[in-house]
Amino acid sequence: MSTPIDQETLKHNAGAVQQNACKKVKTGCRNELDSTPNLGVKSKEENRRIKSDSKASVEKSREMNINPQKDKTSIQNVSTDAHQGQPERSQSISLPPGPSVSGQPKGGDLDQEEELVRRPESAPPLLEQTPQAQDSADEGEHENPASCQKTHQQKDDRYAHLEEKFVELQNQFVKETEEKEALKIRLEAAIEAVRLENENLKERLGELESKSCTLEYFQTKCEQLESKIHKCVCCKTATLGGAQGLTMSDAAQITEDTPGAGTEQTTPSTSAETTASPPYPTTGVKRERSTKRTVPFFQRAPRSPVFGADQNFLNEVISGLKDCGITLEQENLENVKLISSAPLILFCLQSSRLGTDVDQALREYKGARLDIILIVMRHLPRHARRFTPTQQVLPRHPQVKLTVDIVFWETEGFYQCEENQEAIVQVISYFQYLCSESV
């Protein structure tokens, strides 16, 4: 006795039958299309008709899946041949007999239904996938020419647009290149202008340096001329005083009243008189203008190196006295005790305390009957030559008749300044006094 079969089992069974029927129908259609020699040149209407017939067969198979109460033992699928006038073909598909169940014979509809019941319910729905995939393949094989033409037109439009864009970018690139070249030319011109201006500035700087050197040279010459003028003024002052029996201050006043004599000429003599404060008499100095005399003297150089400052100072004094008609003659220092009338020019370098250095320099000639001209040498640069004169600091020594201060520096030696010029004038005045005293 057969067991009842539910609705789900019948539906699944109908789906399997439909799947097998679709496969055989598709296979038959393809074989017929392959056997047709002129299928590739058929018109579009025939191809569309073949498509519609295939879709009708698929729809009919789907109706069998929806109505499982119809005959499940055979499905007749009619397909139209590709050639006109060819008769329709039909195929019968029979269900295979199912295996025998315990105590029942093989074959029969009931046995087939029991076999379908035993199959698992998770069987894949092959009927819904296979026809759709086949339709997609058929549609890809027979593409619409209008769609192809539209696609080609879109591609052509796209290509034309890209070509226009390329031309636009190329023009923009050329324009930017030209702008860069123009900018490069302007920069090169600006650099060249700056270089030329720099060269002009260098030339001007060289000219200014040359003019500066020339100016320094003329300043040096002016200082030398001023020094000679001061020496001449001193000689003139001494000559006027000796001729008229006047004091040095009166002679300076006469020099001021003389035509052509300026304040600049009288100032050094007055400064020499007031600053030096010599211990020798300054009144009653008399001498002949045209008389030339030779005055002996001794020189004691400093014990430490002074970069030639002592000899430069002495040369300035000798040159100033020569303009006044007085010649200095240096004697041998070994005869200092034999010739007591000749003064001694003693150079003393301040290297520590001033009083200690001066005592050390005078100790060698202590007790000798000598008139000493003490020259205190100070190692100072131009910008720092500020000091108190030695004769205002130290007590007066009986042997020292005149004390002056001079300054020097290692890079310049004995340089031109107000202090050094004043020292030269004082020493010249002292030798003029000696000459006038011997007359």
C-alpha angles and dihedrals in degrees: 000000000000123000120235116260119220127227096259093056092052091049092051091047091052090051092054091049090049091050093054091046093052092050093052093045092050091047091051093049092050092049091052091048091049092049092054108093098200099043093113092062100045119125124261092253092061092049091051091048091052090051093050092050091051091050090049090055091051092049090051091052090051090053089057088056090052095046106043093169091078123095109301099182097074137016119194114206117190119200126184117238119241092236120073116248096022112135122244119262127216132196129197119215117197126194114246116245112261125232119276120264121217108295096000130105123243120261132031134103094273093056090050091051091050090051091052089050090056092055115096118261091228093075110141115257096242093165094067096047105042101055093048093050089048092050090052090052092049093049090050091052094052106042122180113255092214089057090048091050091049090050091050090048091052090050091050091049090049091049091049090050091050091048091052090048090050092051090048092051091046091053090048090051092051091049093050090047091053091048091051091050091050091048090049091052091050092049092050090050091049091049091050091050091051090049092052091047090050090052090050090050090050090051091049091048090052090051091049091049090050091049090047091053089048090049092051089050092052091046089054090049091049091052090050091049091048089051091052091047090053090050092049091048090053091050091047092048092051091047093051091048094050094047097050100031093242132142120258091254091054090048090051089052090052089050090054091053093049113103112255094022112117136192090260091062098048097044098076094052092049090047090049091053098046100038099040096050089190119208090223121089116270100191130084096023109167130177141146117259097220096042116114117202138184118220121195120217142170127230129206112191121212118268094231127058113270099177094252094302093131094055093044091053091049092049090054091052093048091049092050093049092048089059087055093050096258123124122199118214118196116220129204111273091225089069094054092113093047098053104047095166094067115087122234120230102209118191115205121186116210104224101148130356114359097227093048093049093048093048090049091052094047096044092081092060099038112143095013120128096239137133105227127201104201115208110192110201118207122195101221135137123236097262095049104044095127117130143131114258114258095234089060093051106040126053117254115270116216093229095047111087097173134018122191135168126224130181132213141168132211095242096045105023112201102004132188114266141132095265094051092046091052091051091052092051092050094051092047090050091051093053090047087054091052091051093049091048093055093056 
